[in-house]
Amino acid sequence: MTLELLGISVLWLFLFGYIIVASIDFGAGFFSAYSDMAKKKHVIHKIIQRYLSPVWEVTNVFLVFFFVGIVGFFPKTAYYYGYTLLVPVSISIILLAIRGSYYAFSTYGLKDHKLYMFLYGITGLFIPASLSIVLVISEGGFVDLSQHHPTLLYKDLFISPFTWSIVLLSIVSVLYISANFLTYYAHEAGDFKARDLLRRYTVIWSGPTILSALLIIYQLKYHNPEHFVRLMDVSWMLIGSFLLFIFSLYLIVKRGYFGWSFILLVLQYGLAFYAYGISHYPYLLYPYLTIYDGFTNETMAVSLVIAFIAGLFLLIPSLYLLLKLFLFNKNYVKGQL
Amino acid sequence: MWNGDPVFYSRLLTELTLSFHIIYATLGVGVPLMIAIAQWVGIRKNDMHYILLARRWTRGFVITVAVGVVTGTAIGLQLSLLWPKFMEVAGQVIGLPLFMETFAFFFEAIFLGIYLYTWDRFKDQKKHFFLLIPVAIGSSASAFFITVVNAFMNTPQGYTMENGVITNIDPIMAMFNPAMPTKVGHVLTTAYMTSSLVLAAIAAFHLLRGNKHVYHKKALHLTMKAAFIFSIANVLVGDLSGKFLAEYQPEKLAAAEWHFETESHAPLILFGTLNEEMEVKGAIEIPYALSILAHNIPNSEVIGLNEFPEEERPPLYIHYLFDLMVVIGIFLTIISGLYWVLVQKGWKMVDKKWMLNAIIISGPLAMVAIEIGWFFAEIGRQPWILRGFLKTSEAATNSTQVEVLVVIFSVLYVLLAVVSVVVLIKMFKRNPVEQELTDRSVEKKVIYS
C-alpha cells in the first residue's frame, strides 16, 4: 500500500466515524427540538441528554481530525478547497459554533430555552447539508480554474439537481441513523415509551434514505460518468449495503435485537461510503487534483503516520474507557448513576 | 476601511477570530491546572471547600471550553480558507504539530467528558482526580503544538526552498525551531498566570462585596499564590524572549524598541512619540536596559532597524504594544508578590479595599496583556507570514466575500461572548456557594471569620 493510499484510507475512516457519531448527535438534536414543539418532550428528551452529554465534544474532534489530517497529508487541498470553500464552509463553521456552544449553554446554564432548543434542532439538519456540499464539489464541474485561482461556480452548484440529492441524502441519513441508534439506546435504558416513538421515526425515515441514495447513483451517471462507471465496478458493495439495510430494518420492524440492527446499519453505511470512496479514487477534486499530485513529501508523510499510530495508542484506550463508563454502562444508561 | 482588499479583510477576520478565541483558549489551558491544584489540595487536606472550588470552577470551565472548541474549529478551518497559499506551503513542513494537536485535543475532550460526569461515581476521590490529569495535559499539549506552529512562522527552518519548490524537509527540525522554547514557555506561563488571576479576581470580587466566607479566602489565597509563581516564571521567560529576539528576529525587537541605529549600551525606551525625523520624544529611558535585555551585558551591541530594508520592517506602533504588555506583566507580578508578602507577614492590609480592587483588575488586565502580546507577536512579524519566505500579502485568498464574512463572524462572536457571560453569571448566581455548601452538608465544618 502506498503512503498516499494509507493516508487517504485513514482519513476516510475518520470521516466515516464522524458521519456516524455526528449523525446521531445532529439527529438527536432535531428529535429533541421536534419533540419539544410537538409536546412529546418528556418522552425522549432524557434519553437524548443522557447519551449526548459526555460525548458532544468528542464528536467535534472527529471533524477537526479529518480536516487537519487532510491538509497535513495533502497540503494542495488547502489550495484548491481553501479558495473554493470559503463561503460554504464558513456557513458550516457558524452553524457548528451556534450548535456546539449553545448545547453547553443550555445543558449547563439556560435550561429549557425555546429559542436555543429551536436553533439546536435546526442546525442539526443544516450542518450536514452544508458539509455535504464539500462532497458535491469534489465531484467536479463546479470549480473554475481559468481565473488566477480556483473559484467556485455558485450558480451551477445551486441549480444542479445532483447537489440537492446529496443534500437530501445527508439530511435523511442523519435522521435515520440517529433514530435507529436512539431506539437501541432507549431500549437499553428500559424506557419503552421512548423506544417505541424512536422506532417509529426509524421506520419513517428508512424509505426516504434508500430512495435518495438511489437518486444520487442515478444522477451521478449524468454528472460524472467516469465516477459512475467506477462505482458500478464495485456494485457488489452497493448490493451488500442494500441487503444490510433490509436486515437492519427487519430487526427494527420485528422489535428485536435493536443493538444488532444498529451494527448492521453502520456496516450498511460503511459499505456504501467505501464504495463511494473507492470509486472516487484517485481524485481529491475531480479532475484537477489526485491523491498523488496533492500529496505531501515522504518525510512528512512518514512522520504523520508514526504520529497517527502513537496517537491511536492513546486514543483507543481512552475511547474505550469513555464507552465503558457511559455508553455500555447499564446503570448509567438507565439513569441510576 | 472598505477598500475591498482581500488581504486586508483576511487579516481582519483572522485577527477577529484569534483575538476572540485566545480568551477562551487561555482559560482552557490554565483553568484545568487550577482545578487540579484545588482538587488535589482538597483531597490532601480533606477540606471540602477546595473540592467545592474545583467543582464550581469545572462548571464554569465547561462553558468557556465550549466557546473555545467552536472558535478553535473556526480558526482551524479559516487558516485554510483565508490563507490557502500559506497552508499549502507551510503544511508540507509544519503539518506534524498541527496533526498532533488534534490528538491532544481528542485526548482532552474524551477525559473532560468523563471527568464532568463522574464526580460522585468513585468512592475514592483520588480516582476522579486522576481523570483530570489527561485534561490538563491535553490542553497544555494543544497549546504547545499550536505555539510550535506559530514559532515556525517566526523562525522557519527544517527545509530548503529552491525556485518555490520545497525540498530537504525535516519535520522535527521544523518543530524545534529557535523561537519554539521561549514562545511555548511564554504562552504556557501566561495562560496559567492569567487563569489564576481571573479566578483570583472572582474571589476578590466576592470578598469586596462583603462576603466574608472562608471559601472565598481560600480561593483567593490559592489562586494568588499560583499567580505569583507563574508571573515570576513569566518574567524569566520574557527576559529569555528578549534574548531570542535579539539573536533571531532582531527587526522585531528593534521595531518594538524604536532602536534604529545598531549600537552598544542601548537604552530601553518606554512609550514616548516619534517626530518627523524619527527622533524619540517624551519617552522614559532606562540606560543600558535594552542591551541587558538583548544580551545580558550592558555594553553589548543591539542590531538597529536601519539594517533592514524598509519594506521588510514591521510597523512602528508595535512599540506601544510591547511596552503595554511589559508594563502590565510587571504590574501583575508586583500585585501577586505584594499579596504573598502581606500574607507571609500576617498583615491585615491584605483585606484592604485597594488590595482587593487591585486583584480584581488584575484578572482582566492579564487578559488584556495576552491580547496585546499576541498583536505584538503577529504584527511584529509583518510583512511576513513565514518570515523570510512568504509574505502575508501573497498568502491570502483572493475572494472578495471575506468582507461580508467579517461582519457575520463579528455578530457571531459578540453573540457568543454575551451569552457565555450571561450563562456564567446566571449559573453561579442561581447556586451560590453558601447554598451549595449547605446542600452538601459540610457547613458544620465551616468557620466564619
Interface residues (C-beta under 8 A of the other chain):
Chain A: S53 P54 V55 W56 E57 V58 N60 V61 L63 V64 F65 F67 V68 G69 V71 G72 F73 P75 K76 T77 A78 Y79 Y81 G82 Y83 L85 L86 V87 V89 S90 I93 I94 L96 A97 I98 G100 S101 Y102 Y103 A104 F105 Y108 G109 L110 H148 H149 T151 T296 N297 T299 M300 S303 L304 A307 F308 G311 L314 L315 S318 L319 L321 L322 L325 F326 L337
Chain B: R59 V62 I63 V65 A66 V67 V69 V70 T71 G72 T73 A74 G76 L77 Q78 S80 L81 L82 W83 P84 K85 M87 E88 V89 G91 Q92 V93 G95 L96 L98 F99 M100 E101 T102 F103 F105 F106 F107 A109 I110 F111 L112 G113 I114 L116 Y117 T118 R121 P134 I166 T167 I169 D170 P171 I172 T397 N398 S399 Q401 V402 L405 I408 F409 L412 L416 V419 S420 V423 L424 K426 M427
